[in-house]
Amino acid sequence: MAYQFECSEDGCAFLLRSSSDEEVERLVRAHVRLVHGGRIDSADLERETERIERP
Ligand SMILES: [Zn+2]
């Protein structure tokens, strides 16, 4: 299982893929804080994180 997050802010091309959902959460929170100066709801984070099944 892999997790992919694509930032939905205008003009932002941040894309993250990891096999760890904890890592995705940590790095996405850091990205939103540092780049957009804000924070992301757990619900938004969850909704925007895609789970990618791997064979
Ligand atoms: Zn972004």
mmCIF file of the protein (N, C-alpha, C, O) and its ligand, coordinates in Angstrom:
data_MODEL
# 
_entry.id   MODEL 
# 
loop_
_entity.id 
_entity.type 
_entity.pdbx_number_of_molecules 
1 polymer     1 
2 non-polymer 1 
# 
_entity_poly.entity_id                      1 
_entity_poly.type                           'polypeptide(L)' 
_entity_poly.nstd_linkage                   no 
_entity_poly.nstd_monomer                   no 
_entity_poly.pdbx_seq_one_letter_code       MAYQFECSEDGCAFLLRSSSDEEVERLVRAHVRLVHGGRIDSADLERETERIERP 
_entity_poly.pdbx_seq_one_letter_code_can   MAYQFECSEDGCAFLLRSSSDEEVERLVRAHVRLVHGGRIDSADLERETERIERP 
_entity_poly.pdbx_strand_id                 A 
# 
loop_
_entity_poly_seq.entity_id 
_entity_poly_seq.num 
_entity_poly_seq.mon_id 
_entity_poly_seq.hetero 
1 1  MET n 
1 2  ALA n 
1 3  TYR n 
1 4  GLN n 
1 5  PHE n 
1 6  GLU n 
1 7  CYS n 
1 8  SER n 
1 9  GLU n 
1 10 ASP n 
1 11 GLY n 
1 12 CYS n 
1 13 ALA n 
1 14 PHE n 
1 15 LEU n 
1 16 LEU n 
1 17 ARG n 
1 18 SER n 
1 19 SER n 
1 20 SER n 
1 21 ASP n 
1 22 GLU n 
1 23 GLU n 
1 24 VAL n 
1 25 GLU n 
1 26 ARG n 
1 27 LEU n 
1 28 VAL n 
1 29 ARG n 
1 30 ALA n 
1 31 HIS n 
1 32 VAL n 
1 33 ARG n 
1 34 LEU n 
1 35 VAL n 
1 36 HIS n 
1 37 GLY n 
1 38 GLY n 
1 39 ARG n 
1 40 ILE n 
1 41 ASP n 
1 42 SER n 
1 43 ALA n 
1 44 ASP n 
1 45 LEU n 
1 46 GLU n 
1 47 ARG n 
1 48 GLU n 
1 49 THR n 
1 50 GLU n 
1 51 ARG n 
1 52 ILE n 
1 53 GLU n 
1 54 ARG n 
1 55 PRO n 
# 
loop_
_struct_asym.id 
_struct_asym.entity_id 
A 1 
B 2 
# 
loop_
_chem_comp.id 
_chem_comp.type 
_chem_comp.mon_nstd_flag 
ALA 'L-peptide linking' y 
ARG 'L-peptide linking' y 
ASP 'L-peptide linking' y 
CYS 'L-peptide linking' y 
GLN 'L-peptide linking' y 
GLU 'L-peptide linking' y 
GLY 'peptide linking'   y 
HIS 'L-peptide linking' y 
ILE 'L-peptide linking' y 
LEU 'L-peptide linking' y 
MET 'L-peptide linking' y 
PHE 'L-peptide linking' y 
PRO 'L-peptide linking' y 
SER 'L-peptide linking' y 
THR 'L-peptide linking' y 
TYR 'L-peptide linking' y 
VAL 'L-peptide linking' y 
ZN  non-polymer         . 
# 
_pdbx_entity_nonpoly.entity_id   2 
_pdbx_entity_nonpoly.name        ? 
_pdbx_entity_nonpoly.comp_id     ZN 
# 
_pdbx_nonpoly_scheme.asym_id         B 
_pdbx_nonpoly_scheme.entity_id       2 
_pdbx_nonpoly_scheme.mon_id          ZN 
_pdbx_nonpoly_scheme.ndb_seq_num     1 
_pdbx_nonpoly_scheme.pdb_seq_num     101 
_pdbx_nonpoly_scheme.auth_seq_num    101 
_pdbx_nonpoly_scheme.pdb_mon_id      ZN 
_pdbx_nonpoly_scheme.auth_mon_id     ZN 
_pdbx_nonpoly_scheme.pdb_strand_id   A 
_pdbx_nonpoly_scheme.pdb_ins_code    . 
# 
loop_
_atom_site.group_PDB 
_atom_site.id 
_atom_site.type_symbol 
_atom_site.label_atom_id 
_atom_site.label_alt_id 
_atom_site.label_comp_id 
_atom_site.label_asym_id 
_atom_site.label_entity_id 
_atom_site.label_seq_id 
_atom_site.pdbx_PDB_ins_code 
_atom_site.Cartn_x 
_atom_site.Cartn_y 
_atom_site.Cartn_z 
_atom_site.occupancy 
_atom_site.B_iso_or_equiv 
_atom_site.pdbx_formal_charge 
_atom_site.auth_seq_id 
_atom_site.auth_comp_id 
_atom_site.auth_asym_id 
_atom_site.auth_atom_id 
_atom_site.pdbx_PDB_model_num 
ATOM   1   N  N  . MET A 1 1  ? 0.851   -1.204 0.000  1.00 0.00 ? 1   MET A N  1 
ATOM   2   C  CA . MET A 1 1  ? 0.000   0.000  0.000  1.00 0.00 ? 1   MET A CA 1 
ATOM   3   C  C  . MET A 1 1  ? 0.877   1.240  0.000  1.00 0.00 ? 1   MET A C  1 
ATOM   4   O  O  . MET A 1 1  ? 1.844   1.341  0.755  1.00 0.00 ? 1   MET A O  1 
ATOM   5   N  N  . ALA A 1 2  ? 0.517   2.180  -0.863 1.00 0.00 ? 2   ALA A N  1 
ATOM   6   C  CA . ALA A 1 2  ? 1.224   3.464  -0.869 1.00 0.00 ? 2   ALA A CA 1 
ATOM   7   C  C  . ALA A 1 2  ? 0.199   4.578  -0.688 1.00 0.00 ? 2   ALA A C  1 
ATOM   8   O  O  . ALA A 1 2  ? -0.986  4.417  -0.979 1.00 0.00 ? 2   ALA A O  1 
ATOM   9   N  N  . TYR A 1 3  ? 0.683   5.687  -0.208 1.00 0.00 ? 3   TYR A N  1 
ATOM   10  C  CA . TYR A 1 3  ? -0.183  6.834  0.011  1.00 0.00 ? 3   TYR A CA 1 
ATOM   11  C  C  . TYR A 1 3  ? 0.346   8.006  -0.792 1.00 0.00 ? 3   TYR A C  1 
ATOM   12  O  O  . TYR A 1 3  ? 1.546   8.281  -0.803 1.00 0.00 ? 3   TYR A O  1 
ATOM   13  N  N  . GLN A 1 4  ? -0.569  8.695  -1.467 1.00 0.00 ? 4   GLN A N  1 
ATOM   14  C  CA . GLN A 1 4  ? -0.160  9.825  -2.283 1.00 0.00 ? 4   GLN A CA 1 
ATOM   15  C  C  . GLN A 1 4  ? -0.995  11.040 -1.925 1.00 0.00 ? 4   GLN A C  1 
ATOM   16  O  O  . GLN A 1 4  ? -2.217  10.967 -1.798 1.00 0.00 ? 4   GLN A O  1 
ATOM   17  N  N  . PHE A 1 5  ? -0.305  12.155 -1.767 1.00 0.00 ? 5   PHE A N  1 
ATOM   18  C  CA . PHE A 1 5  ? -0.989  13.408 -1.462 1.00 0.00 ? 5   PHE A CA 1 
ATOM   19  C  C  . PHE A 1 5  ? -0.605  14.441 -2.500 1.00 0.00 ? 5   PHE A C  1 
ATOM   20  O  O  . PHE A 1 5  ? 0.573   14.640 -2.798 1.00 0.00 ? 5   PHE A O  1 
ATOM   21  N  N  . GLU A 1 6  ? -1.626  15.101 -3.050 1.00 0.00 ? 6   GLU A N  1 
ATOM   22  C  CA . GLU A 1 6  ? -1.394  16.167 -4.009 1.00 0.00 ? 6   GLU A CA 1 
ATOM   23  C  C  . GLU A 1 6  ? -1.964  17.444 -3.410 1.00 0.00 ? 6   GLU A C  1 
ATOM   24  O  O  . GLU A 1 6  ? -3.146  17.504 -3.072 1.00 0.00 ? 6   GLU A O  1 
ATOM   25  N  N  . CYS A 1 7  ? -1.135  18.451 -3.281 1.00 0.00 ? 7   CYS A N  1 
ATOM   26  C  CA . CYS A 1 7  ? -1.589  19.700 -2.677 1.00 0.00 ? 7   CYS A CA 1 
ATOM   27  C  C  . CYS A 1 7  ? -2.598  20.391 -3.582 1.00 0.00 ? 7   CYS A C  1 
ATOM   28  O  O  . CYS A 1 7  ? -2.380  20.500 -4.789 1.00 0.00 ? 7   CYS A O  1 
ATOM   29  N  N  . SER A 1 8  ? -3.698  20.858 -3.007 1.00 0.00 ? 8   SER A N  1 
ATOM   30  C  CA . SER A 1 8  ? -4.774  21.442 -3.811 1.00 0.00 ? 8   SER A CA 1 
ATOM   31  C  C  . SER A 1 8  ? -4.732  22.967 -3.840 1.00 0.00 ? 8   SER A C  1 
ATOM   32  O  O  . SER A 1 8  ? -5.607  23.610 -4.420 1.00 0.00 ? 8   SER A O  1 
ATOM   33  N  N  . GLU A 1 9  ? -3.699  23.545 -3.204 1.00 0.00 ? 9   GLU A N  1 
ATOM   34  C  CA . GLU A 1 9  ? -3.584  25.008 -3.249 1.00 0.00 ? 9   GLU A CA 1 
ATOM   35  C  C  . GLU A 1 9  ? -3.264  25.457 -4.671 1.00 0.00 ? 9   GLU A C  1 
ATOM   36  O  O  . GLU A 1 9  ? -2.544  24.774 -5.399 1.00 0.00 ? 9   GLU A O  1 
ATOM   37  N  N  . ASP A 1 10 ? -3.808  26.616 -5.061 1.00 0.00 ? 10  ASP A N  1 
ATOM   38  C  CA . ASP A 1 10 ? -3.557  27.156 -6.396 1.00 0.00 ? 10  ASP A CA 1 
ATOM   39  C  C  . ASP A 1 10 ? -2.066  27.318 -6.654 1.00 0.00 ? 10  ASP A C  1 
ATOM   40  O  O  . ASP A 1 10 ? -1.335  27.864 -5.828 1.00 0.00 ? 10  ASP A O  1 
ATOM   41  N  N  . GLY A 1 11 ? -1.626  26.835 -7.812 1.00 0.00 ? 11  GLY A N  1 
ATOM   42  C  CA . GLY A 1 11 ? -0.252  27.051 -8.224 1.00 0.00 ? 11  GLY A CA 1 
ATOM   43  C  C  . GLY A 1 11 ? 0.780   26.232 -7.479 1.00 0.00 ? 11  GLY A C  1 
ATOM   44  O  O  . GLY A 1 11 ? 1.980   26.423 -7.672 1.00 0.00 ? 11  GLY A O  1 
ATOM   45  N  N  . CYS A 1 12 ? 0.335   25.331 -6.639 1.00 0.00 ? 12  CYS A N  1 
ATOM   46  C  CA . CYS A 1 12 ? 1.275   24.517 -5.887 1.00 0.00 ? 12  CYS A CA 1 
ATOM   47  C  C  . CYS A 1 12 ? 1.349   23.132 -6.518 1.00 0.00 ? 12  CYS A C  1 
ATOM   48  O  O  . CYS A 1 12 ? 0.324   22.500 -6.774 1.00 0.00 ? 12  CYS A O  1 
ATOM   49  N  N  . ALA A 1 13 ? 2.558   22.672 -6.763 1.00 0.00 ? 13  ALA A N  1 
ATOM   50  C  CA . ALA A 1 13 ? 2.739   21.390 -7.439 1.00 0.00 ? 13  ALA A CA 1 
ATOM   51  C  C  . ALA A 1 13 ? 3.266   20.322 -6.486 1.00 0.00 ? 13  ALA A C  1 
ATOM   52  O  O  . ALA A 1 13 ? 3.816   19.307 -6.915 1.00 0.00 ? 13  ALA A O  1 
ATOM   53  N  N  . PHE A 1 14 ? 3.093   20.561 -5.207 1.00 0.00 ? 14  PHE A N  1 
ATOM   54  C  CA . PHE A 1 14 ? 3.601   19.614 -4.210 1.00 0.00 ? 14  PHE A CA 1 
ATOM   55  C  C  . PHE A 1 14 ? 2.902   18.269 -4.338 1.00 0.00 ? 14  PHE A C  1 
ATOM   56  O  O  . PHE A 1 14 ? 1.677   18.176 -4.269 1.00 0.00 ? 14  PHE A O  1 
ATOM   57  N  N  . LEU A 1 15 ? 3.695   17.251 -4.523 1.00 0.00 ? 15  LEU A N  1 
ATOM   58  C  CA . LEU A 1 15 ? 3.165   15.894 -4.637 1.00 0.00 ? 15  LEU A CA 1 
ATOM   59  C  C  . LEU A 1 15 ? 4.039   14.973 -3.801 1.00 0.00 ? 15  LEU A C  1 
ATOM   60  O  O  . LEU A 1 15 ? 5.265   14.995 -3.899 1.00 0.00 ? 15  LEU A O  1 
ATOM   61  N  N  . LEU A 1 16 ? 3.398   14.180 -2.994 1.00 0.00 ? 16  LEU A N  1 
ATOM   62  C  CA . LEU A 1 16 ? 4.136   13.332 -2.067 1.00 0.00 ? 16  LEU A CA 1 
ATOM   63  C  C  . LEU A 1 16 ? 3.609   11.910 -2.152 1.00 0.00 ? 16  LEU A C  1 
ATOM   64  O  O  . LEU A 1 16 ? 2.400   11.677 -2.174 1.00 0.00 ? 16  LEU A O  1 
ATOM   65  N  N  . ARG A 1 17 ? 4.536   10.967 -2.199 1.00 0.00 ? 17  ARG A N  1 
ATOM   66  C  CA . ARG A 1 17 ? 4.123   9.571  -2.182 1.00 0.00 ? 17  ARG A CA 1 
ATOM   67  C  C  . ARG A 1 17 ? 4.984   8.825  -1.182 1.00 0.00 ? 17  ARG A C  1 
ATOM   68  O  O  . ARG A 1 17 ? 6.203   8.987  -1.159 1.00 0.00 ? 17  ARG A O  1 
ATOM   69  N  N  . SER A 1 18 ? 4.359   8.019  -0.370 1.00 0.00 ? 18  SER A N  1 
ATOM   70  C  CA . SER A 1 18 ? 5.087   7.289  0.654  1.00 0.00 ? 18  SER A CA 1 
ATOM   71  C  C  . SER A 1 18 ? 4.349   6.007  0.989  1.00 0.00 ? 18  SER A C  1 
ATOM   72  O  O  . SER A 1 18 ? 3.146   5.890  0.758  1.00 0.00 ? 18  SER A O  1 
ATOM   73  N  N  . SER A 1 19 ? 5.071   5.062  1.527  1.00 0.00 ? 19  SER A N  1 
ATOM   74  C  CA . SER A 1 19 ? 4.418   3.822  1.949  1.00 0.00 ? 19  SER A CA 1 
ATOM   75  C  C  . SER A 1 19 ? 3.911   3.942  3.379  1.00 0.00 ? 19  SER A C  1 
ATOM   76  O  O  . SER A 1 19 ? 3.293   3.015  3.902  1.00 0.00 ? 19  SER A O  1 
ATOM   77  N  N  . SER A 1 20 ? 4.166   5.068  4.004  1.00 0.00 ? 20  SER A N  1 
ATOM   78  C  CA . SER A 1 20 ? 3.762   5.262  5.395  1.00 0.00 ? 20  SER A CA 1 
ATOM   79  C  C  . SER A 1 20 ? 2.762   6.415  5.514  1.00 0.00 ? 20  SER A C  1 
ATOM   80  O  O  . SER A 1 20 ? 3.071   7.553  5.159  1.00 0.00 ? 20  SER A O  1 
ATOM   81  N  N  . ASP A 1 21 ? 1.573   6.114  6.012  1.00 0.00 ? 21  ASP A N  1 
ATOM   82  C  CA . ASP A 1 21 ? 0.585   7.193  6.140  1.00 0.00 ? 21  ASP A CA 1 
ATOM   83  C  C  . ASP A 1 21 ? 0.999   8.188  7.216  1.00 0.00 ? 21  ASP A C  1 
ATOM   84  O  O  . ASP A 1 21 ? 0.641   9.364  7.154  1.00 0.00 ? 21  ASP A O  1 
ATOM   85  N  N  . GLU A 1 22 ? 1.758   7.708  8.206  1.00 0.00 ? 22  GLU A N  1 
ATOM   86  C  CA . GLU A 1 22 ? 2.239   8.630  9.242  1.00 0.00 ? 22  GLU A CA 1 
ATOM   87  C  C  . GLU A 1 22 ? 3.233   9.626  8.664  1.00 0.00 ? 22  GLU A C  1 
ATOM   88  O  O  . GLU A 1 22 ? 3.243   10.804 9.021  1.00 0.00 ? 22  GLU A O  1 
ATOM   89  N  N  . GLU A 1 23 ? 4.070   9.122  7.760  1.00 0.00 ? 23  GLU A N  1 
ATOM   90  C  CA . GLU A 1 23 ? 5.051   10.001 7.136  1.00 0.00 ? 23  GLU A CA 1 
ATOM   91  C  C  . GLU A 1 23 ? 4.354   11.030 6.246  1.00 0.00 ? 23  GLU A C  1 
ATOM   92  O  O  . GLU A 1 23 ? 4.711   12.208 6.246  1.00 0.00 ? 23  GLU A O  1 
ATOM   93  N  N  . VAL A 1 24 ? 3.354   10.570 5.487  1.00 0.00 ? 24  VAL A N  1 
ATOM   94  C  CA . VAL A 1 24 ? 2.599   11.497 4.644  1.00 0.00 ? 24  VAL A CA 1 
ATOM   95  C  C  . VAL A 1 24 ? 1.988   12.599 5.507  1.00 0.00 ? 24  VAL A C  1 
ATOM   96  O  O  . VAL A 1 24 ? 2.081   13.782 5.177  1.00 0.00 ? 24  VAL A O  1 
ATOM   97  N  N  . GLU A 1 25 ? 1.370   12.206 6.600  1.00 0.00 ? 25  GLU A N  1 
ATOM   98  C  CA . GLU A 1 25 ? 0.730   13.190 7.461  1.00 0.00 ? 25  GLU A CA 1 
ATOM   99  C  C  . GLU A 1 25 ? 1.747   14.200 7.998  1.00 0.00 ? 25  GLU A C  1 
ATOM   100 O  O  . GLU A 1 25 ? 1.501   15.406 8.006  1.00 0.00 ? 25  GLU A O  1 
ATOM   101 N  N  . ARG A 1 26 ? 2.881   13.687 8.442  1.00 0.00 ? 26  ARG A N  1 
ATOM   102 C  CA . ARG A 1 26 ? 3.913   14.560 9.013  1.00 0.00 ? 26  ARG A CA 1 
ATOM   103 C  C  . ARG A 1 26 ? 4.449   15.545 7.966  1.00 0.00 ? 26  ARG A C  1 
ATOM   104 O  O  . ARG A 1 26 ? 4.564   16.741 8.232  1.00 0.00 ? 26  ARG A O  1 
ATOM   105 N  N  . LEU A 1 27 ? 4.776   15.028 6.770  1.00 0.00 ? 27  LEU A N  1 
ATOM   106 C  CA . LEU A 1 27 ? 5.372   15.871 5.745  1.00 0.00 ? 27  LEU A CA 1 
ATOM   107 C  C  . LEU A 1 27 ? 4.355   16.847 5.147  1.00 0.00 ? 27  LEU A C  1 
ATOM   108 O  O  . LEU A 1 27 ? 4.699   17.978 4.805  1.00 0.00 ? 27  LEU A O  1 
ATOM   109 N  N  . VAL A 1 28 ? 3.106   16.403 5.024  1.00 0.00 ? 28  VAL A N  1 
ATOM   110 C  CA . VAL A 1 28 ? 2.080   17.295 4.492  1.00 0.00 ? 28  VAL A CA 1 
ATOM   111 C  C  . VAL A 1 28 ? 1.826   18.439 5.466  1.00 0.00 ? 28  VAL A C  1 
ATOM   112 O  O  . VAL A 1 28 ? 1.700   19.593 5.056  1.00 0.00 ? 28  VAL A O  1 
ATOM   113 N  N  . ARG A 1 29 ? 1.750   18.116 6.759  1.00 0.00 ? 29  ARG A N  1 
ATOM   114 C  CA . ARG A 1 29 ? 1.546   19.179 7.751  1.00 0.00 ? 29  ARG A CA 1 
ATOM   115 C  C  . ARG A 1 29 ? 2.699   20.176 7.715  1.00 0.00 ? 29  ARG A C  1 
ATOM   116 O  O  . ARG A 1 29 ? 2.482   21.383 7.811  1.00 0.00 ? 29  ARG A O  1 
ATOM   117 N  N  . ALA A 1 30 ? 3.923   19.675 7.577  1.00 0.00 ? 30  ALA A N  1 
ATOM   118 C  CA . ALA A 1 30 ? 5.087   20.552 7.499  1.00 0.00 ? 30  ALA A CA 1 
ATOM   119 C  C  . ALA A 1 30 ? 5.015   21.416 6.233  1.00 0.00 ? 30  ALA A C  1 
ATOM   120 O  O  . ALA A 1 30 ? 5.312   22.610 6.273  1.00 0.00 ? 30  ALA A O  1 
ATOM   121 N  N  . HIS A 1 31 ? 4.621   20.806 5.113  1.00 0.00 ? 31  HIS A N  1 
ATOM   122 C  CA . HIS A 1 31 ? 4.510   21.545 3.850  1.00 0.00 ? 31  HIS A CA 1 
ATOM   123 C  C  . HIS A 1 31 ? 3.492   22.683 3.964  1.00 0.00 ? 31  HIS A C  1 
ATOM   124 O  O  . HIS A 1 31 ? 3.776   23.825 3.603  1.00 0.00 ? 31  HIS A O  1 
ATOM   125 N  N  . VAL A 1 32 ? 2.316   22.353 4.467  1.00 0.00 ? 32  VAL A N  1 
ATOM   126 C  CA . VAL A 1 32 ? 1.248   23.356 4.560  1.00 0.00 ? 32  VAL A CA 1 
ATOM   127 C  C  . VAL A 1 32 ? 1.662   24.497 5.484  1.00 0.00 ? 32  VAL A C  1 
ATOM   128 O  O  . VAL A 1 32 ? 1.355   25.662 5.229  1.00 0.00 ? 32  VAL A O  1 
ATOM   129 N  N  . ARG A 1 33 ? 2.364   24.144 6.560  1.00 0.00 ? 33  ARG A N  1 
ATOM   130 C  CA . ARG A 1 33 ? 2.784   25.167 7.511  1.00 0.00 ? 33  ARG A CA 1 
ATOM   131 C  C  . ARG A 1 33 ? 3.865   26.066 6.910  1.00 0.00 ? 33  ARG A C  1 
ATOM   132 O  O  . ARG A 1 33 ? 3.797   27.290 7.015  1.00 0.00 ? 33  ARG A O  1 
ATOM   133 N  N  . LEU A 1 34 ? 4.867   25.439 6.278  1.00 0.00 ? 34  LEU A N  1 
ATOM   134 C  CA . LEU A 1 34 ? 6.017   26.202 5.796  1.00 0.00 ? 34  LEU A CA 1 
ATOM   135 C  C  . LEU A 1 34 ? 5.721   26.953 4.504  1.00 0.00 ? 34  LEU A C  1 
ATOM   136 O  O  . LEU A 1 34 ? 6.152   28.094 4.335  1.00 0.00 ? 34  LEU A O  1 
ATOM   137 N  N  . VAL A 1 35 ? 4.986   26.318 3.588  1.00 0.00 ? 35  VAL A N  1 
ATOM   138 C  CA . VAL A 1 35 ? 4.789   26.906 2.266  1.00 0.00 ? 35  VAL A CA 1 
ATOM   139 C  C  . VAL A 1 35 ? 3.546   27.791 2.230  1.00 0.00 ? 35  VAL A C  1 
ATOM   140 O  O  . VAL A 1 35 ? 3.552   28.840 1.586  1.00 0.00 ? 35  VAL A O  1 
ATOM   141 N  N  . HIS A 1 36 ? 2.493   27.380 2.911  1.00 0.00 ? 36  HIS A N  1 
ATOM   142 C  CA . HIS A 1 36 ? 1.244   28.131 2.829  1.00 0.00 ? 36  HIS A CA 1 
ATOM   143 C  C  . HIS A 1 36 ? 0.938   28.890 4.120  1.00 0.00 ? 36  HIS A C  1 
ATOM   144 O  O  . HIS A 1 36 ? -0.045  29.628 4.192  1.00 0.00 ? 36  HIS A O  1 
ATOM   145 N  N  . GLY A 1 37 ? 1.769   28.711 5.120  1.00 0.00 ? 37  GLY A N  1 
ATOM   146 C  CA . GLY A 1 37 ? 1.585   29.430 6.367  1.00 0.00 ? 37  GLY A CA 1 
ATOM   147 C  C  . GLY A 1 37 ? 0.295   29.126 7.080  1.00 0.00 ? 37  GLY A C  1 
ATOM   148 O  O  . GLY A 1 37 ? -0.243  29.957 7.813  1.00 0.00 ? 37  GLY A O  1 
ATOM   149 N  N  . GLY A 1 38 ? -0.196  27.926 6.857  1.00 0.00 ? 38  GLY A N  1 
ATOM   150 C  CA . GLY A 1 38 ? -1.460  27.557 7.490  1.00 0.00 ? 38  GLY A CA 1 
ATOM   151 C  C  . GLY A 1 38 ? -1.406  26.153 8.042  1.00 0.00 ? 38  GLY A C  1 
ATOM   152 O  O  . GLY A 1 38 ? -0.337  25.591 8.275  1.00 0.00 ? 38  GLY A O  1 
ATOM   153 N  N  . ARG A 1 39 ? -2.595  25.599 8.246  1.00 0.00 ? 39  ARG A N  1 
ATOM   154 C  CA . ARG A 1 39 ? -2.644  24.221 8.702  1.00 0.00 ? 39  ARG A CA 1 
ATOM   155 C  C  . ARG A 1 39 ? -3.773  23.500 7.986  1.00 0.00 ? 39  ARG A C  1 
ATOM   156 O  O  . ARG A 1 39 ? -4.668  24.117 7.408  1.00 0.00 ? 39  ARG A O  1 
ATOM   157 N  N  . ILE A 1 40 ? -3.707  22.193 8.039  1.00 0.00 ? 40  ILE A N  1 
ATOM   158 C  CA . ILE A 1 40 ? -4.694  21.394 7.312  1.00 0.00 ? 40  ILE A CA 1 
ATOM   159 C  C  . ILE A 1 40 ? -5.479  20.548 8.316  1.00 0.00 ? 40  ILE A C  1 
ATOM   160 O  O  . ILE A 1 40 ? -4.910  19.962 9.236  1.00 0.00 ? 40  ILE A O  1 
ATOM   161 N  N  . ASP A 1 41 ? -6.774  20.499 8.122  1.00 0.00 ? 41  ASP A N  1 
ATOM   162 C  CA . ASP A 1 41 ? -7.633  19.656 8.958  1.00 0.00 ? 41  ASP A CA 1 
ATOM   163 C  C  . ASP A 1 41 ? -7.313  18.193 8.713  1.00 0.00 ? 41  ASP A C  1 
ATOM   164 O  O  . ASP A 1 41 ? -6.928  17.804 7.610  1.00 0.00 ? 41  ASP A O  1 
ATOM   165 N  N  . SER A 1 42 ? -7.476  17.393 9.743  1.00 0.00 ? 42  SER A N  1 
ATOM   166 C  CA . SER A 1 42 ? -7.301  15.949 9.565  1.00 0.00 ? 42  SER A CA 1 
ATOM   167 C  C  . SER A 1 42 ? -8.235  15.422 8.490  1.00 0.00 ? 42  SER A C  1 
ATOM   168 O  O  . SER A 1 42 ? -7.859  14.549 7.709  1.00 0.00 ? 42  SER A O  1 
ATOM   169 N  N  . ALA A 1 43 ? -9.461  15.956 8.448  1.00 0.00 ? 43  ALA A N  1 
ATOM   170 C  CA . ALA A 1 43 ? -10.444 15.495 7.461  1.00 0.00 ? 43  ALA A CA 1 
ATOM   171 C  C  . ALA A 1 43 ? -9.990  15.821 6.040  1.00 0.00 ? 43  ALA A C  1 
ATOM   172 O  O  . ALA A 1 43 ? -10.119 14.993 5.138  1.00 0.00 ? 43  ALA A O  1 
ATOM   173 N  N  . ASP A 1 44 ? -9.454  17.042 5.841  1.00 0.00 ? 44  ASP A N  1 
ATOM   174 C  CA . ASP A 1 44 ? -8.962  17.426 4.518  1.00 0.00 ? 44  ASP A CA 1 
ATOM   175 C  C  . ASP A 1 44 ? -7.759  16.580 4.124  1.00 0.00 ? 44  ASP A C  1 
ATOM   176 O  O  . ASP A 1 44 ? -7.639  16.125 2.986  1.00 0.00 ? 44  ASP A O  1 
ATOM   177 N  N  . LEU A 1 45 ? -6.883  16.386 5.087  1.00 0.00 ? 45  LEU A N  1 
ATOM   178 C  CA . LEU A 1 45 ? -5.690  15.595 4.832  1.00 0.00 ? 45  LEU A CA 1 
ATOM   179 C  C  . LEU A 1 45 ? -6.087  14.187 4.391  1.00 0.00 ? 45  LEU A C  1 
ATOM   180 O  O  . LEU A 1 45 ? -5.536  13.635 3.438  1.00 0.00 ? 45  LEU A O  1 
ATOM   181 N  N  . GLU A 1 46 ? -7.044  13.632 5.098  1.00 0.00 ? 46  GLU A N  1 
ATOM   182 C  CA . GLU A 1 46 ? -7.487  12.280 4.785  1.00 0.00 ? 46  GLU A CA 1 
ATOM   183 C  C  . GLU A 1 46 ? -8.156  12.219 3.410  1.00 0.00 ? 46  GLU A C  1 
ATOM   184 O  O  . GLU A 1 46 ? -7.947  11.282 2.640  1.00 0.00 ? 46  GLU A O  1 
ATOM   185 N  N  . ARG A 1 47 ? -8.969  13.250 3.122  1.00 0.00 ? 47  ARG A N  1 
ATOM   186 C  CA . ARG A 1 47 ? -9.699  13.261 1.859  1.00 0.00 ? 47  ARG A CA 1 
ATOM   187 C  C  . ARG A 1 47 ? -8.740  13.414 0.678  1.00 0.00 ? 47  ARG A C  1 
ATOM   188 O  O  . ARG A 1 47 ? -8.966  12.842 -0.389 1.00 0.00 ? 47  ARG A O  1 
ATOM   189 N  N  . GLU A 1 48 ? -7.686  14.178 0.869  1.00 0.00 ? 48  GLU A N  1 
ATOM   190 C  CA . GLU A 1 48 ? -6.781  14.451 -0.242 1.00 0.00 ? 48  GLU A CA 1 
ATOM   191 C  C  . GLU A 1 48 ? -5.651  13.434 -0.349 1.00 0.00 ? 48  GLU A C  1 
ATOM   192 O  O  . GLU A 1 48 ? -4.828  13.507 -1.261 1.00 0.00 ? 48  GLU A O  1 
ATOM   193 N  N  . THR A 1 49 ? -5.614  12.502 0.568  1.00 0.00 ? 49  THR A N  1 
ATOM   194 C  CA . THR A 1 49 ? -4.609  11.443 0.482  1.00 0.00 ? 49  THR A CA 1 
ATOM   195 C  C  . THR A 1 49 ? -5.215  10.224 -0.210 1.00 0.00 ? 49  THR A C  1 
ATOM   196 O  O  . THR A 1 49 ? -6.204  9.652  0.247  1.00 0.00 ? 49  THR A O  1 
ATOM   197 N  N  . GLU A 1 50 ? -4.596  9.850  -1.313 1.00 0.00 ? 50  GLU A N  1 
ATOM   198 C  CA . GLU A 1 50 ? -5.068  8.685  -2.066 1.00 0.00 ? 50  GLU A CA 1 
ATOM   199 C  C  . GLU A 1 50 ? -4.337  7.443  -1.616 1.00 0.00 ? 50  GLU A C  1 
ATOM   200 O  O  . GLU A 1 50 ? -3.126  7.463  -1.396 1.00 0.00 ? 50  GLU A O  1 
ATOM   201 N  N  . ARG A 1 51 ? -5.066  6.382  -1.482 1.00 0.00 ? 51  ARG A N  1 
ATOM   202 C  CA . ARG A 1 51 ? -4.444  5.097  -1.165 1.00 0.00 ? 51  ARG A CA 1 
ATOM   203 C  C  . ARG A 1 51 ? -4.262  4.324  -2.463 1.00 0.00 ? 51  ARG A C  1 
ATOM   204 O  O  . ARG A 1 51 ? -5.213  4.098  -3.211 1.00 0.00 ? 51  ARG A O  1 
ATOM   205 N  N  . ILE A 1 52 ? -3.041  3.933  -2.708 1.00 0.00 ? 52  ILE A N  1 
ATOM   206 C  CA . ILE A 1 52 ? -2.727  3.250  -3.960 1.00 0.00 ? 52  ILE A CA 1 
ATOM   207 C  C  . ILE A 1 52 ? -2.372  1.797  -3.658 1.00 0.00 ? 52  ILE A C  1 
ATOM   208 O  O  . ILE A 1 52 ? -1.386  1.504  -2.982 1.00 0.00 ? 52  ILE A O  1 
ATOM   209 N  N  . GLU A 1 53 ? -3.192  0.912  -4.170 1.00 0.00 ? 53  GLU A N  1 
ATOM   210 C  CA . GLU A 1 53 ? -2.934  -0.520 -3.963 1.00 0.00 ? 53  GLU A CA 1 
ATOM   211 C  C  . GLU A 1 53 ? -1.788  -0.959 -4.857 1.00 0.00 ? 53  GLU A C  1 
ATOM   212 O  O  . GLU A 1 53 ? -1.694  -0.577 -6.024 1.00 0.00 ? 53  GLU A O  1 
ATOM   213 N  N  . ARG A 1 54 ? -0.931  -1.764 -4.280 1.00 0.00 ? 54  ARG A N  1 
ATOM   214 C  CA . ARG A 1 54 ? 0.179   -2.295 -5.088 1.00 0.00 ? 54  ARG A CA 1 
ATOM   215 C  C  . ARG A 1 54 ? 0.053   -3.810 -5.127 1.00 0.00 ? 54  ARG A C  1 
ATOM   216 O  O  . ARG A 1 54 ? -0.286  -4.437 -4.123 1.00 0.00 ? 54  ARG A O  1 
ATOM   217 N  N  . PRO A 1 55 ? 0.321   -4.386 -6.271 1.00 0.00 ? 55  PRO A N  1 
ATOM   218 C  CA . PRO A 1 55 ? 0.229   -5.838 -6.356 1.00 0.00 ? 55  PRO A CA 1 
ATOM   219 C  C  . PRO A 1 55 ? 1.292   -6.530 -5.522 1.00 0.00 ? 55  PRO A C  1 
ATOM   220 O  O  . PRO A 1 55 ? 1.347   -7.760 -5.489 1.00 0.00 ? 55  PRO A O  1 
HETATM 221 ZN ZN . ZN  B 2 .  ? 1.107   23.242 -1.342 1.00 0.00 2 101 ZN  A ZN 1 
# 
